[in-house]
């Protein structure tokens, strides 16, 4: 299996809570940003998804906080898809400081929604592979 896709993010001052560390909800935003960047690296922009009549959906998300992040810190957020033959797929995302210190871990379950039928497509792996110009970042 290839190394997971990664994106580096710098913690901005307005994302901090009253204790001076990254607000817990922003970790979810960082995870979503990394997922969209991973799709974009695979050649799947939002307009391409809309034109195909589908959109990714988060069905379950668990976030484990390990260390705090403070303003100005840089964090690498990975994104690794794990596929099966079902309607859903697994996502693992590690948040790591530049020096390698683990900060948080997100695990999730996602699907690909048919925007007309409002139902999950039967095998999202196949649809993502069809839409991708470079399936590597998606672990396909």
Secondary structure, DSSP 8 states (H G I E B T S, - for coil): ----EEEEEE--GGGB-TTSBB-HHHHHHHHHHHHHHHHHHTT--HHHHHHHTEEEEEEEEEEEE-S--BTT-EEEEEEEEE--SSSEEEEEEEEEETTS-EEEEEEEEEEEEETTTTEE-S-HHHHHHHH-S-GGGGT-
